[in-house]
Amino acid sequence: MIVIDGSFGEGGGQIVRTAIALSAVTDTPIKIEKIRVGRSQPGLKAQHVKAIETVARLSRAEYHGVDIGSREITFAPNRITGGAMRVDIGTAGSIPLLIQSVIPLGLVASDRITLRLIGGTDVLWSPSIDYTMHVFFKALSEMGFDLRARVIARGYYPRGGGVVDLEILPSSIRPYRFEASECGVVSGISHASNLPIHVVKRQRVAASEILSSHGFECDIVEEPGSFESTGSGITLWCGHIGACSFGKRGLRAELVGSEAASVMVSELKSGAGVDRNLADQLIPYIGLAGGGSLTVRELSSHTETSIHVVEQLLNVSFLVDQRGDMIRISL
């Protein structure tokens, strides 16, 4: 049994999600200790519990200590066959983060995995569902994954109620080099629920003005809606680069749009192959592929943490080196 230090690096839920997924794929029993001990509310949160339970059901795992507030768990996977499940994360628990936990299982599942996920599609401290589908899924498809997702309803903090249908087909994985960003047109979606129609337009216009002022052509779609929860946001993407921003009470729609666009401009002008958020999400897959590389404008604590966990569980060693103004990570 491999013992994982849950307090390493940024010491958050990412360690749990990554370790559980890799444990299931490699059929390796693990123990995770000191889970989120440095946080104001240490231990597992509800969305972490739901992610573990979902992977456990798909891998027929035996587990202990998987309760809200728990700081130590053990997880022993079995055979992954596939199947259909309905997973209600609860309130606005992040659907994109749960998706990160289950996608790797497609590498060893004997049949397709079909999930209806209920929770938050566009919430703070998480990629948006549009980023997940248009940036993360694009990168994984180039590594060999066959993934399909459809947004039935959006869910915002705090009420949630978002619904996403996810299908993971049995896949193989191959190394890929994410070292050059090619961007023709920046695409995007400006969305809102139960808010005046002008909110999505103001977000879109603000983002478009910043992108255009830096020489980037853009095509941003307006998507007003009426769902269970109230909220807004915008996601921008081009190739393996993306950015998202979410609205909140008191924050002008123009600031939501300009925040995402400003991040997008910085990422695109860096010349990096992937954005800083995609970098940490791809590390487990480069490890599973047994090779590959990426360039990123800066090394985040999330990426450092992901490298540490993947090296421990897959017995690999990443090379991290400075290449001009960029960081190159390779295996």
N, C-alpha and C positions, 0 to 999 in steps of 0.2 A: 504494500500500500504506500503510495506517494503522499507525503505530507506537504501541504501548501500553506505558506504564511499569508493569511488574509490581510495582514497589516502592511504588506510590502508596498512601496511606492505610494500611489495615490490612495491605496487601501480602501477602495470602494467596491461597488457591486460588480464592476467589470471583472475582477479576479474570480468571483463566483461564477459568472456566466461563462467565461472562457474555460475555466477549469472543468466545470460540469460537462460542457460540450465536448471537450477533448477527451475527457474520461470515457464518455459514452462511445465516441468514435473509435478509440483505441482499446476499449474493453479493459480499462485500467482502474482498479479501485483507488479512491483518494480520500484523504481527510483534509478539510480546510479548517484551520485554526485562526483565532483572533480576527474574526470577520468584522470589518468596519469598526474596529475598536477605537479609532481616533475620531469618529463622527459624533455629532451631538446626540444622535439616537443610534447607539451602536447595535451591531447584530443585523440579522436579516430583516428586511422590510417585506411587506406583503408581496410586492412584485418580484422580489428575489425568490420567495417561497414558491410562487406560481411558476416561475421559470424552471426551478429545480423539479417540481412535481410534473411539469409537462415533459421534460427530458426523461424523467424517471419512468413515466408511463410508456413513452415511445421506446425506451430501451429495457423495459422490464427490470428496472434497477431496484435494489434494496438500499434504503437510506435511513439515517437516524439523525435526530437533532434538527430537522427541518421545520422550524416554528418561528413565528415572528419574534425578533429579539435574540434568537440563538446566535452564539458567537463561535460555535464549532459544529461541523456536520461531517458525516461519513457518507460516501456514495459508492455503490458497487454495481456497475451496469451488467446487463446481460445481452441477449440478442435483440437487434433492432430490425423490425419487420416492416414498419410503415403502418398506415391506417388513417382513420379520420377521427378528429377530436374537436370539441368545442371548448375553448379556453377563455374564461372570463377573468381578466386580471384584477378587476375591481376598480371602481372610480376611474381616475385618469392614469393608472399605471401604464407605462410606456409599451405600446405594441411593437415599435421598432426595436427596442432593446430585447424583448422576448424573442423576436425573430432571429436576432443574432445568436441566441442560444440553441436554436433548433436547426438552422440551415446545415451545419456540418454533418448532421445525421444522415443527410441525403447521400453521403459518400459510401455508407455501408448498409443502408436500408434495402431490403429485398423488394419493396413495393413503394409506391408513391405515398407521401405524407400529405394529408389534406387537413388544414386547420382553419376553423373560424375563430378569429381573435377579437375579443371585446375589451376595450379600454381606451387609452389615449393615443391618438394618432399624431398630434402636434402639441407637444408639451416641453417645458423647460428641461435642461440637462439631458436631452435625448435628441438624436437626429429626427427630423420629421419623416413622415411616411413617404412623402414625395422624394426626399433625399435618398431614403432607403431603396425605393423602386428605381429611380433614375440614375443614381450614382453608384451605390453599393451593389445593386443587382447587376448593373452593366459590367462592373469590374469582375464580379464572380462569374458571369456568363463567359467572359474571355478566358477564365481559368477552367471552364468546362461544366459549370453548374447549369441546370435547367430549372429556373424558378419562375413562378407566375403569381401575381398578386392583384387583387382588385379591392379598391376602397368602396365599401358600401355606405359608410357614414363616417364623418369626421368626429373626433372626440377631443375636447379641450379641457384644460385644468379649470376647476377642480372636479367637475361632474363626470367627465369622460363620456362613455356611451358610443365611442367610435367602434366601427366594425370593419374588419379586413379579412378577406378570404385569401389564404396562402396555400400554394401547392408547391411541394418540393419533389421533383422526380429523381429517381435513382441516378446518380451522376458519378463521373470520374473527374479527377483533378489533374491539371498540368501546370508546370511553372510558367510564369508570365513576368515580363519586365515592364513595370509601370514607371518609365523614366522620361517620358516626353509628353507634355500636354499639348494637344492640338485643339484649338477652339475656333469654330467658324461663327456660330450664332449662339448666344447665351439664351437658353430656354428657361421658362419659369411658370409657376402657378401662384397667383395671389388669391387667397381664399378667406372666407369669413362665414360665420354662422350666426343667425339671429341678430345681425347688425345692419345698419343702413347700407344701401347698395354702394354709396360713395366710398366706403372704407376700402374695398378691394381695389377700386380705381386709384385712390390716393396712394396706397401701397405700391401699386404697379408703376404709376407715374414717377414717384420718387426714386424707385429702383432704376427705372429706364433712364432717367436724366443723369444719374451718376454713371451708369454703364456707358451711355452714349458720350458723355464728356471725356471718357478715357479711351474712346475709339472702339468700343465693343458694340456690335449689332445685337439686338435682343428681340425676343418674341415671348412675351409674358402673357399668359392667359388669365382672365379674371374668372373666379369661381365663387360666386355667392351661393349660400345654402341656408337651409333651415333644419338643424339637427337637434339632438337632445341637449347638447351643451352649447354655450355661447363663447365665441373666441375668434381669433383671426391669426393669419400668418402669411409668410411668403417663402418660397423655396426657389433658388436659382441653380442651374447646373449647366455644365458644358464639358463633355468628355468625362474625365475622372476628377473633376473639380466641382464642388458644390458649396452652397451656403444657405442657411435658413435663419429666420427670425420670427418671433412670435409676439403677438399683441398682448397687452394687459391693460387693465383699467388705468386711465390717466395717461397712457402713452399714445402720443399722436401717431396716426397711421403713417404719416410721412417718415417718422423715425424708424418704424418697423421696416419699411421698404429700403431706406437708405442704409440701415445697419447691415442687412444682408448683402446689398450691392457693394458696400465698402469692403466687406470681407472677401467677396468674390473678386473684386479688382485686385486686392493684395495677393490673393492666391494665384490668379492668372498671370499677373506680372512677375511673379517669382520664377516662373518657368519650371516649377516642380511638376513631377509626373502625377502626383495626387495631392489632395488637400490634407491638412493636419488631422482632420477627423477620420478620413478614410484610411489614413496610414495605420492607425491603431486597430481598425477593424480588419485590415488585410493581413496583419502579422500571423494570426493562427492559420490562415489558408496558405501562406507562403511556407509555413512550417509543415503543414500536411502535404503540400505538393513536393516537399523535399528540395525546393529550389525556387529562385525568383528574386526579384528586387523591386525597389521603389525609390523615388526621390521625393523629398518633402522639404518645405521651407524651414521648418523647425521641429525639434524633437520634443513632443509633449510628454508630460508625466504619464498619461494614459498609454502612449506608445511604449515607453520604457517599461511600464508594468506588464503590458501585453507580451513584450519580448521575454521578460523574466519568466512568466508563467509558461509560455510556449516552450522555451528552452528546457524548463524543468520537466514538463510532461512528455515532450517528444524527443528529448535527448538530442537536440540540435544546437548549433551555435551560430548566431547571427553576427555579421560584421557591420558595424556602424561607423561610417567615416564622413568627414567633411569634404564636400565637393564644391569649392567656391562659396557661393551664398546658400548652398543647399546641403541637406543631409542625405546620404545614400545608405539604405539599409538593404543588405543582401544575404542570401543563404546559398 
